[in-house]
Amino acid sequence: MLANQSPTTSGLDKFTANILQRIPQRHLHIPFDSIQNDEQYQHSLLATLQTISLTNPFYAKQTLESLLGHRAQTVISGDLMDSYYDLLSTLLFSKPLLATDPDLIQYNITPQISIKVWETPMIISGAGTTGFRTWEASLFLCEYLAAEMSTTTAMTTSFKGDHKFNGLELGCGTGIVSMFILKFLQSISGNGSVCLTDGDSSLIEKLAPNLTLNDITATEAETEIATPETSITHKSQRLWWGEDSIPENVDIIYAADVTYDSSVIPSLVTCITQALTQGVKYCLIAATIRNEDTIRVFELALDQVPLRWEIVQERETSAGGNYSNISGQAGLVWYAEGTPAIKIYKIEL
Ligand SMILES: C[S@@+](CC[C@H](N)C(=O)[O-])C[C@H]1O[C@@H](n2cnc3c(N)ncnc32)[C@H](O)[C@@H]1O
């Protein structure tokens, strides 16, 4: 468990996380009683809705309407009610976002660590890339890493002092997993370096605003986020699997949703094999199981090298919008109904 992490997350934490993640309104469960009993939360919720209204006014309007339309006078305390209605009145004529409009999505991976990402979720393959949105496997990998890295001794202590986390992400897309690791290292005053890579150079160029949004200084060169106790560096570069070489001094490789089609598997496995051969200790690959045949191609390709692999974590297909439960901790990240199963592979020589 992270330092200062409360053992359970409240319905209010979950509601805030849900609206920051923009879960569909029909799936929002508003904890009316808890909101009514917590004036401090009512203030923070207003601020959250004001922030949402800047990038997605229609979503803020819908949420306000659900909140105020139900038991109107009683949920929000008297003094604040005017401010809520003032906000709603500015949003009355707002329209749903267009498919090409970006929105600022926030994923609360843990109660302490959230990641913000500019996404255009409706554009999936129009520009020849799949990286304009965050894919569920990367959220699940963040949740897995949060649980793993936070468990008392194993990982947390090993990222302090002389022991650094030296990681590299393949096919990083919006960069959420690496940003989570960087923020986690900051939160524990740890040491480490993170290299964000993707084969699509245009995605690498788009990383800078996301890094800045998350208070991770963004420059083209290796960047240090240092305090007297910590040394955390990051850099971003294009890396096409099987063609571009893996930088030196990487211990862990991680990637999410990079096994989405059998055509990409040979070059991915070549890249993983090269990395392990040159000294990378292990690779973590979070795979969304959209098609059993594709994942079988991946497993067979690993067997053929041969590389050792095991599934270290998995979640089943979501029957309804639901949350992960890793190490007995209910997560805050919401997964849409029908999200396919996700498996995390640990691969070694
Ligand atoms: C489905 S997206 C996943 C993005 C991100 N990891 C996530 O989970 O949100 C797959 C990513 O792999 C990258 N990719 C696909 N083929 C690649 C290759 N041969 N070499 C490097 N990157 C590749 C794409 O550009 C894309 O960003």
PDBQT file of the ligand as one rigid body, heavy atoms in Angstrom, charges set to zero:
ROOT
HETATM    1  C1  LIG A 401      -3.020  -0.002 -29.240  1.00  0.00    +0.000 C 
HETATM    2  S1  LIG A 401      -1.784   1.235 -29.132  1.00  0.00    +0.000 S 
HETATM    3  C2  LIG A 401      -1.375   1.194 -27.412  1.00  0.00    +0.000 C 
HETATM    4  C3  LIG A 401      -0.880   2.527 -26.925  1.00  0.00    +0.000 C 
HETATM    5  C4  LIG A 401      -0.609   2.581 -25.411  1.00  0.00    +0.000 C 
HETATM    6  N1  LIG A 401       0.400   1.622 -25.012  1.00  0.00    +0.000 N 
HETATM    7  C5  LIG A 401      -1.890   2.331 -24.627  1.00  0.00    +0.000 C 
HETATM    8  O1  LIG A 401      -2.070   1.202 -24.134  1.00  0.00    +0.000 OA
HETATM    9  O2  LIG A 401      -2.721   3.243 -24.505  1.00  0.00    +0.000 OA
HETATM   10  C6  LIG A 401      -0.372   0.426 -29.877  1.00  0.00    +0.000 C 
HETATM   11  C7  LIG A 401       0.859   1.325 -29.956  1.00  0.00    +0.000 C 
HETATM   12  O3  LIG A 401       1.948   0.566 -30.503  1.00  0.00    +0.000 OA
HETATM   13  C8  LIG A 401       2.636   1.363 -31.469  1.00  0.00    +0.000 C 
HETATM   14  N2  LIG A 401       3.237   0.444 -32.461  1.00  0.00    +0.000 N 
HETATM   15  C9  LIG A 401       2.575  -0.400 -33.300  1.00  0.00    +0.000 A 
HETATM   16  N3  LIG A 401       3.427  -1.092 -34.055  1.00  0.00    +0.000 NA
HETATM   17  C10 LIG A 401       4.682  -0.700 -33.685  1.00  0.00    +0.000 A 
HETATM   18  C11 LIG A 401       6.012  -1.080 -34.091  1.00  0.00    +0.000 A 
HETATM   19  N4  LIG A 401       6.199  -1.996 -35.031  1.00  0.00    +0.000 N 
HETATM   20  N5  LIG A 401       7.047  -0.471 -33.480  1.00  0.00    +0.000 NA
HETATM   21  C12 LIG A 401       6.845   0.447 -32.509  1.00  0.00    +0.000 A 
HETATM   22  N6  LIG A 401       5.615   0.853 -32.093  1.00  0.00    +0.000 NA
HETATM   23  C13 LIG A 401       4.549   0.283 -32.671  1.00  0.00    +0.000 A 
HETATM   24  C14 LIG A 401       1.568   2.268 -32.052  1.00  0.00    +0.000 C 
HETATM   25  O4  LIG A 401       2.103   3.438 -32.628  1.00  0.00    +0.000 OA
HETATM   26  C15 LIG A 401       0.686   2.549 -30.847  1.00  0.00    +0.000 C 
HETATM   27  O5  LIG A 401       1.076   3.698 -30.140  1.00  0.00    +0.000 OA
ENDROOT
TORSDOF 0
